[in-house]
Amino acid sequence: MYKEVVITGFGLLSPVGNDKETFWAALMNENSGIGFLNIVTKNELLRPMGGEILEFNAKDYVKPRKNIKVMSRDIQLALVASAYAAESADLITDGENRTVESDRLGVMFGSDLIGVEVELLLNAFRVGIKDGQYDFSRWGIDAMSEVFPLWMLKYLPNMPSCHISILHGAHAPSNSLTLCRGSSLAAVMEAARTIQRGAADVMIAGGCGNRVNQDFQTRINAYFPAKRNDNPSTVLRPFDINRNGTVLGEGAAAFILESREFAEARGAKILATIRGFASTNEPKLHNERPTGIAIKKAIKIALERANMKPGEIGFVNADGIGVQHDDKIESVAIREELGDVMVSANKGNFGDLGSGTGAVELAAALLSLQKNMIPPTCNHERTDPDCPINVVHKKPEPLKQKTTLKLNQTRMGRSFAIIISSE
C-alpha cells in the first residue's frame, strides 16, 4: 500500500555553519567556507584548498565515549547530524518515552571512500624502512604489530549507518549507499521507498563525506580541481564563464522521513513532502564523459512520478560542480526538460563534499522552501553561454512556487533527481 512520505526534521554540519540559521545566512550572503586547509602547514605555498568544518566536537553524542576510537571523522559527522535531525523533529529515540518503536525506525545513509588518517599507520610504515629503503617483507611480520587492531572499523563505508542505528536503537531496514556525489539522494530515495512499502514508519536518511582528508589530497587531480589562487573562497564558480574546476570539502546532513499518517498521529510539524524521485544511468566506457542523457531522464521520470508539469517547479537546486563539461551537460538537460526555470547551486559556498554533497544541498533546498527565497549562486558573475539556464546570482530571488527539484550526478554517468514541496 502506497504511503505518502514527509520530512519532519533535519540537521547539518558544513564549512559555512553547523546550525540552520548560520548556514542559511551564509548562503544568502554568498559567504564561502573554502580556504587553505589546516592539514598542511609547513609550506604555505603548497597548502591545498578546501572546505573545512572548523568547530566540531562529537564527544557529546558518542555513547559510550570510548567508541570514538573506532569512528573516523566521516562517521562522527554522520552521527551528530542524525542527532541534530532527531532533535529538530522532536523525535525521541531512547528510553521509555520513545516516539517510535525500534522495529519501526530504520536508517539509510550515503557514504563513500573514507580517507585513512596517516598518523594511525605511521609507526607501522616506519617499521618497514631499512637503510633508507622500504622492505615490504617486513610488513606482515613486524609492521602489523604496530597497527591498532580495530583500525578498519573506522574506515568501512557502512559504519556511519551502523553507528547511527546503534545511537537511535533503529532495528528496521538499514543500509549504506556508496554512489559518490549521488549517495545522499540515493539514501533519501531508498528511505522513502522503505516507508512506502510499509517496512518502517520513520527513517533517518542522509549522507556524510570528508574529502579534505590527506588521503584525498594525494590524488587531488582525479577530481578536476580548480586552479589555486591567493583567495580560495572565490575559485569554485558554478556555471560561470570563468569556471575552471572544483574544490573538495567535508560535511553531513540527515533528515527524518515519516509516513504522513505516522507524523500526523504524533503531532509532528511537517516541513515538506517528497513528491517524486528518480535514479538513472547513462551507459558509457570508463574513459568517456557523460552526455547528460541520464540527467534528462531523471528529471523527466521524477516529474512523472510526482504527477507534475515542468512549470510547477519553483527552482532547481543544481549539482553545479564548477567543472566545464559537467556544468554544461547539466544546464542543457535542465533547459530542455524544465525551460527557463530558476537555478541555484551551493558548491561555491562549501565545495564538493563527496557522499555528503546531496544531503547538505538538499538541506539548502528545504530551507529555501521554508524561507520562500532562493539564495544566489556563490561566485557566479557571468553565465557561460554554453550553460543556457537562468542562474540566480548576485542577489536572492523570491520563491513563487514552493516546490524544488534537487539534482546530483556522478562522473560515471549516474544521475539523481528528487522533488520536494513545502506544506
C-alpha positions as CSV (number, residue, x, y, z in Angstrom):
1,M,0.0,0.0,0.0
2,Y,1.4,3.4,-1.0
3,K,2.2,5.7,1.8
4,E,2.9,9.5,1.4
5,V,6.4,10.4,2.8
6,V,7.1,13.7,4.5
7,I,10.1,15.3,6.1
8,T,9.7,16.4,9.7
9,G,13.3,17.4,10.7
10,F,16.9,17.8,9.6
11,G,20.3,18.6,10.9
12,L,23.5,19.5,9.2
13,L,27.3,20.2,9.5
14,S,29.1,22.2,6.9
15,P,32.0,24.6,6.3
16,V,29.7,27.5,6.5
17,G,27.7,26.6,9.6
18,N,26.6,23.8,11.8
19,D,23.1,25.2,12.5
20,K,20.3,26.1,10.1
21,E,20.3,29.9,10.6
22,T,24.1,30.3,10.3
23,F,24.1,28.1,7.2
24,W,21.2,29.9,5.6
25,A,22.8,33.3,6.3
26,A,26.0,32.2,4.6
27,L,24.0,31.1,1.5
28,M,22.1,34.3,1.3
29,N,25.2,36.5,1.7
30,E,27.4,34.4,-0.6
31,N,29.8,33.6,2.2
32,S,32.3,30.8,1.4
33,G,33.8,28.3,3.8
34,I,36.5,27.4,1.3
35,G,40.1,28.3,2.4
36,F,43.6,27.0,2.7
37,L,43.4,23.7,4.7
38,N,45.0,23.3,8.1
39,I,46.2,19.8,7.4
40,V,49.3,21.1,5.7
41,T,51.1,24.0,7.5
42,K,54.8,23.6,6.9
43,N,54.9,25.2,3.4
44,E,52.4,28.0,2.9
45,L,52.9,27.9,-0.9
46,L,51.8,24.3,-1.1
47,R,48.8,24.4,1.3
48,P,45.8,22.8,-0.6
49,M,42.4,24.5,-0.7
50,G,39.2,23.0,0.7
51,G,36.0,23.5,2.7
52,E,36.7,22.6,6.4
53,I,34.4,22.4,9.3
54,L,36.3,24.4,11.9
55,E,34.2,24.0,15.0
56,F,33.1,20.4,15.7
57,N,33.1,18.1,18.7
58,A,31.3,14.7,18.5
59,K,32.0,13.7,22.1
60,D,28.6,14.9,23.4
61,Y,26.8,12.4,21.2
62,V,29.1,9.3,21.2
63,K,27.9,6.8,23.8
64,P,30.0,5.4,25.4
65,R,32.7,7.9,24.6
66,K,35.4,5.3,24.1
67,N,33.6,4.3,20.9
68,I,35.0,7.5,19.3
69,K,38.3,5.5,18.9
70,V,36.6,3.5,16.1
71,M,34.9,6.5,14.4
72,S,36.6,8.3,11.6
73,R,35.6,12.0,11.1
74,D,33.1,10.9,8.5
75,I,31.3,8.7,11.0
76,Q,31.4,11.4,13.7
77,L,29.8,13.9,11.3
78,A,27.1,11.5,10.3
79,L,26.3,10.6,13.9
80,V,26.0,14.2,15.1
81,A,23.9,15.2,12.0
82,S,21.5,12.4,12.8
83,A,21.2,13.6,16.4
84,Y,20.5,17.2,15.3
85,A,17.9,15.8,12.9
86,A,16.1,13.8,15.6
87,E,16.1,16.9,17.9
88,S,14.7,19.0,15.1
89,A,11.8,16.6,14.6
90,D,11.1,16.2,18.3
91,L,11.8,12.5,17.7
92,I,12.8,10.6,20.9
93,T,14.8,7.5,20.1
94,D,15.7,6.2,23.5
95,G,14.2,5.4,26.9
96,E,10.6,4.6,27.9
97,N,9.2,7.6,26.1
98,R,10.4,6.7,22.6
99,T,8.4,8.4,19.8
100,V,8.8,5.4,17.5
101,E,9.4,1.7,18.3
102,S,12.8,0.3,17.4
103,D,11.5,-2.1,14.8
104,R,9.7,0.7,13.0
105,L,12.7,3.0,12.8
106,G,15.4,2.5,10.1
107,V,18.5,4.2,8.7
108,M,19.6,4.8,5.1
109,F,22.8,6.7,4.8
110,G,25.1,7.8,2.0
111,S,28.8,7.2,2.4
112,D,31.8,6.7,0.2
113,L,35.5,6.0,0.3
114,I,36.7,7.1,3.8
115,G,40.2,8.5,3.8
116,V,42.7,6.9,6.1
117,E,44.3,9.1,8.8
118,V,48.0,8.9,8.1
119,E,49.0,9.2,11.7
120,L,47.2,6.0,12.6
121,L,49.5,3.9,10.3
122,L,52.7,5.9,10.6
123,N,54.5,3.7,13.1
124,A,53.6,0.6,11.1
125,F,55.1,2.1,7.9
126,R,58.2,3.2,9.7
127,V,59.0,-0.4,10.8
128,G,59.5,-1.4,7.2
129,I,62.2,1.3,6.5
130,K,65.7,-0.2,6.5
131,D,68.8,1.7,5.3
132,G,66.6,4.3,3.6
133,Q,64.7,1.8,1.6
134,Y,61.3,0.2,2.3
135,D,61.3,-3.6,2.9
136,F,57.8,-4.9,2.1
137,S,58.7,-8.3,3.5
138,R,58.6,-6.8,7.0
139,W,55.0,-5.7,6.7
140,G,53.3,-8.9,7.7
141,I,55.9,-9.8,10.3
142,D,56.8,-6.6,12.1
143,A,54.5,-3.8,11.0
144,M,51.2,-5.4,11.8
145,S,52.0,-5.4,15.5
146,E,52.0,-1.5,15.2
147,V,48.5,-1.3,13.8
148,F,45.5,-0.6,16.0
149,P,43.6,-4.0,15.9
150,L,40.2,-2.3,15.2
151,W,41.6,0.3,12.8
152,M,39.5,-0.9,9.8
153,L,36.2,-0.2,11.7
154,K,37.0,3.5,11.3
155,Y,37.1,3.3,7.5
156,L,34.3,0.9,6.3
157,P,31.7,2.9,4.4
158,N,28.8,1.0,6.2
159,M,29.9,2.3,9.6
160,P,28.1,5.7,9.5
161,S,24.8,3.9,9.1
162,C,25.8,1.3,11.7
163,H,26.6,3.9,14.4
164,I,23.5,5.9,13.7
165,S,21.4,2.7,14.1
166,I,23.1,2.0,17.4
167,L,22.6,5.6,18.7
168,H,18.9,5.7,17.9
169,G,18.1,2.0,18.5
170,A,16.9,1.6,14.9
171,H,16.0,-2.0,14.1
172,A,14.0,-1.6,10.9
173,P,15.8,-1.8,7.5
174,S,19.2,-0.2,7.5
175,N,21.6,0.2,4.6
176,S,24.6,2.2,3.2
177,L,24.7,3.6,-0.3
178,T,28.1,4.4,-1.9
179,L,27.5,6.3,-5.1
180,C,29.9,9.2,-4.9
181,R,28.0,12.6,-5.0
182,G,24.8,10.7,-5.6
183,S,25.0,8.8,-2.3
184,S,22.9,11.1,-0.2
185,L,20.0,11.5,-2.6
186,A,20.0,7.7,-3.3
187,A,19.8,7.2,0.5
188,V,16.8,9.5,0.8
189,M,15.1,7.8,-2.1
190,E,15.6,4.3,-0.6
191,A,14.4,5.5,2.8
192,A,11.2,6.9,1.2
193,R,10.7,3.5,-0.6
194,T,11.1,1.7,2.7
195,I,8.3,3.7,4.3
196,Q,6.1,3.5,1.1
197,R,6.2,-0.3,1.2
198,G,5.3,-0.3,4.9
199,A,8.6,-1.7,6.3
200,A,9.1,1.3,8.6
201,D,7.2,4.3,10.0
202,V,10.3,6.6,10.4
203,M,13.6,6.6,8.6
204,I,16.8,8.6,9.3
205,A,18.4,9.4,5.9
206,G,21.2,11.5,4.6
207,G,24.9,11.3,3.9
208,C,28.4,12.3,5.0
209,G,31.7,13.0,3.3
210,N,35.2,14.1,4.2
211,R,37.3,15.0,1.2
212,V,39.7,17.3,2.9
213,N,41.4,14.2,4.4
214,Q,45.1,13.9,3.4
215,D,44.2,10.7,1.6
216,F,42.1,12.6,-1.0
217,Q,44.6,15.4,-1.3
218,T,47.3,13.0,-2.5
219,R,45.2,12.3,-5.6
220,I,43.5,15.7,-6.0
221,N,43.9,15.7,-9.8
222,A,41.4,12.9,-10.1
223,Y,38.7,15.4,-9.0
224,F,39.3,18.1,-11.6
225,P,40.5,20.7,-9.1
226,A,40.2,24.5,-9.7
227,K,43.4,26.4,-10.2
228,R,44.9,27.6,-6.9
229,N,45.0,31.3,-6.2
230,D,45.5,33.6,-3.2
231,N,41.8,33.8,-2.4
232,P,40.4,30.2,-2.3
233,S,36.9,31.4,-1.4
234,T,36.4,32.7,-5.0
235,V,37.7,29.7,-7.1
236,L,34.6,27.5,-7.3
237,R,32.3,29.1,-9.8
238,P,29.2,27.0,-10.8
239,F,28.0,27.7,-14.4
240,D,30.2,30.8,-14.6
241,I,32.1,31.6,-17.9
242,N,35.4,31.6,-15.9
243,R,34.9,28.4,-14.0
244,N,37.9,26.1,-14.1
245,G,37.3,23.3,-11.7
246,T,36.0,22.2,-8.3
247,V,37.2,22.2,-4.6
248,L,36.9,19.4,-2.1
249,G,35.2,19.8,1.3
250,E,33.6,18.0,4.2
251,G,30.0,17.9,5.6
252,A,27.0,15.9,6.5
253,A,23.2,16.2,6.8
254,A,20.4,14.0,8.0
255,F,16.7,14.0,7.6
256,I,13.8,12.5,9.4
257,L,11.4,10.9,7.0
258,E,8.0,9.6,8.1
259,S,4.8,8.4,6.6
260,R,2.3,11.3,6.7
261,E,-0.1,9.1,8.7
262,F,2.5,8.5,11.5
263,A,3.7,12.1,11.5
264,E,0.2,13.5,11.9
265,A,-0.7,10.9,14.6
266,R,2.2,12.0,16.7
267,G,1.6,15.7,16.1
268,A,4.9,16.4,14.2
269,K,5.4,19.5,12.2
270,I,5.7,18.6,8.6
271,L,8.3,20.6,6.7
272,A,8.0,19.1,3.3
273,T,6.5,16.3,1.2
274,I,8.6,14.1,-1.1
275,R,6.7,14.3,-4.3
276,G,8.8,12.2,-6.7
277,F,12.3,11.0,-7.4
278,A,14.4,9.0,-9.9
279,S,17.8,7.5,-10.3
280,T,19.1,6.9,-13.8
281,N,22.3,5.8,-15.5
282,E,24.0,6.6,-18.8
283,P,25.9,3.6,-20.2
284,K,29.5,4.7,-21.1
285,L,33.0,3.4,-21.3
286,H,35.4,4.3,-18.5
287,N,37.3,7.0,-20.4
288,E,34.1,8.6,-21.8
289,R,32.4,11.6,-20.3
290,P,28.6,11.6,-19.7
291,T,26.5,13.4,-22.3
292,G,23.6,14.3,-20.0
293,I,21.1,11.8,-21.2
294,A,20.7,10.4,-17.7
295,I,20.1,13.8,-16.2
296,K,17.3,14.5,-18.6
297,K,15.8,11.1,-17.9
298,A,16.0,11.6,-14.1
299,I,14.2,15.0,-14.4
300,K,11.5,13.6,-16.6
301,I,10.8,10.5,-14.6
302,A,10.8,12.4,-11.3
303,L,8.2,14.8,-12.8
304,E,6.0,11.9,-14.0
305,R,6.1,10.2,-10.6
306,A,5.2,13.5,-8.9
307,N,2.4,13.9,-11.4
308,M,3.7,17.4,-12.1
309,K,4.5,19.6,-15.1
310,P,7.8,21.5,-15.6
311,G,6.1,24.8,-14.9
312,E,5.2,23.7,-11.4
313,I,8.9,23.6,-10.3
314,G,9.8,26.8,-8.4
315,F,13.5,26.3,-8.8
316,V,16.3,23.8,-9.3
317,N,19.0,23.2,-6.7
318,A,21.6,22.0,-9.2
319,D,24.8,19.9,-8.8
320,G,26.8,22.8,-10.2
321,I,30.3,21.4,-9.6
322,G,32.2,24.1,-11.4
323,V,33.8,21.8,-14.0
324,Q,33.5,22.9,-17.6
325,H,31.9,19.8,-19.1
326,D,29.8,18.7,-16.1
327,D,28.1,22.1,-15.7
328,K,27.4,22.3,-19.5
329,I,25.6,19.0,-19.8
330,E,23.6,19.6,-16.6
331,S,22.5,23.0,-17.7
332,V,21.5,21.8,-21.1
333,A,19.4,19.0,-19.5
334,I,17.7,21.4,-17.2
335,R,16.8,23.8,-20.1
336,E,15.5,21.1,-22.3
337,E,13.3,19.5,-19.6
338,L,12.3,22.4,-17.5
339,G,12.6,25.5,-19.7
340,D,13.5,28.9,-18.1
341,V,13.3,27.7,-14.5
342,M,15.4,29.5,-11.9
343,V,18.6,27.6,-10.9
344,S,20.8,27.9,-7.8
345,A,23.9,25.9,-6.9
346,N,25.6,25.8,-3.5
347,K,29.1,24.3,-4.1
348,G,30.7,27.8,-4.3
349,N,29.9,28.1,-0.6
350,F,31.4,24.9,0.6
351,G,32.8,22.7,-2.2
352,D,32.3,19.1,-3.3
353,L,31.5,17.1,-0.1
354,G,31.6,13.7,-1.9
355,S,28.9,11.5,-0.5
356,G,27.7,14.3,1.8
357,T,27.1,16.7,-1.1
358,G,23.4,15.8,-1.9
359,A,22.3,15.8,1.8
360,V,23.8,19.3,2.6
361,E,22.4,20.7,-0.7
362,L,19.0,19.2,0.0
363,A,19.0,20.9,3.4
364,A,19.7,24.2,1.5
365,A,16.8,23.5,-0.8
366,L,14.5,22.7,2.1
367,L,15.5,25.9,3.8
368,S,14.6,27.8,0.6
369,L,11.1,26.3,0.7
370,Q,10.8,27.4,4.4
371,K,12.1,30.9,3.8
372,N,10.4,31.5,0.4
373,M,13.7,32.6,-1.0
374,I,16.3,31.3,-3.5
375,P,19.9,32.0,-2.4
376,P,22.3,33.3,-5.0
377,T,25.0,31.1,-6.6
378,C,28.2,32.0,-4.8
379,N,31.0,33.3,-7.0
380,H,28.8,33.3,-10.1
381,E,29.3,36.6,-12.0
382,R,28.5,35.8,-15.7
383,T,26.7,32.8,-17.0
384,D,28.6,30.8,-19.7
385,P,26.7,30.9,-23.0
386,D,27.2,27.1,-23.1
387,C,25.1,26.9,-19.9
388,P,21.6,28.0,-21.2
389,I,19.9,28.4,-17.8
390,N,18.6,31.1,-15.6
391,V,21.2,31.1,-12.8
392,V,20.2,33.0,-9.6
393,H,23.3,35.2,-8.8
394,K,24.4,38.4,-7.1
395,K,21.2,38.6,-5.1
396,P,18.5,36.3,-3.7
397,E,15.2,35.8,-5.6
398,P,11.8,35.3,-4.1
399,L,10.4,31.8,-4.5
400,K,7.0,31.9,-6.1
401,Q,6.2,28.2,-6.2
402,K,7.1,26.2,-3.1
403,T,8.4,23.2,-5.0
404,T,12.0,22.4,-5.8
405,L,13.9,19.8,-7.8
406,K,17.3,18.7,-6.4
407,L,19.9,17.2,-8.8
408,N,23.2,15.4,-8.3
409,Q,25.4,13.5,-10.8
410,T,28.5,11.3,-10.8
411,R,31.4,11.2,-13.3
412,M,30.4,7.6,-14.2
413,G,27.0,8.7,-15.6
414,R,24.7,8.2,-12.7
415,S,22.0,10.9,-12.2
416,F,19.6,11.6,-9.2
417,A,16.6,13.8,-9.0
418,I,14.2,14.4,-6.2
419,I,11.2,16.8,-6.0
420,I,10.0,18.2,-2.6
421,S,7.4,20.7,-1.8
422,S,6.5,22.5,1.4
423,E,3.2,22.4,3.2
